[in-house]
Amino acid sequence: MKYKKDKSTEEKILEAARKVFVRKGMYGARMQDIANEAGINKALLHYYFKNKQKLFEEIFMEAAGKLFPRINDIFRSEETLFIKIEQFCSEYIAVVLENPYLPLFVLNELNQDPVYFMNKLWKNDKRPDPSKFLQQIEKEEKKGLIKKISPVQLLMNLISMTVFPFVGKPMFQLNLGIDDMQFRMLMEQRKKEIPKFIIESIRK
């Protein structure tokens, strides 16, 4: 049977895939799950997207396209250092809460072929540019406004404290006995807890 592609069906598939990937992740999801969620047959799904990897990449690039420009806007803005730290945590956590498959997919692809993946991810000048943020940290440290700290170490602390809870979500849920809603509430709290912790550690 021949199908004719239309935008509404494609968007219906993408919306269904988002829901399934959020529930089951990249590796737990099946094409049949996505077809069922979209209310179409599997043949039609494969006509639009040849395999799960291609479909997931489309969903992933859409989410990444929302996150990285926001992060760059924060890095390049004229806001104070402390406000940037608060904004970074809030924006990153907000996007990943709606797209929880992002961190694990990135880690997996980086382990497979880091150069190819990063070039694909950051095409069209989407590469995060923290240079202004790092310079701001260095300037404020030299002025005596914050404690002495390596700008790169501060940035790594900021990223790792926001990323790791999502990567370690299954471990946290099993060890702490928390469900998805409780985890989400904890991450909402971390929008404030992480900046507070970092800012207090460098404030003079």
Secondary structure, DSSP 8 states (H G I E B T S, - for coil): ------HHHHHHHHHHHHHHHHHHHHHH--HHHHHHHHTS-HHHHHHH-SSHHHHHHHHHHHHHHHHHHHHHHHHHSSS-HHHHHHHHHHHHHHHHHH-TTHHHHHHHHHHH-HHHHHHHHTTTTT----HHHHHHHHHHHHTTSB----HHHHHHHHHHHHHHHHHTHHHHHHHHT--HHHHHHHHHHHHHHHHHHHHHHHB-
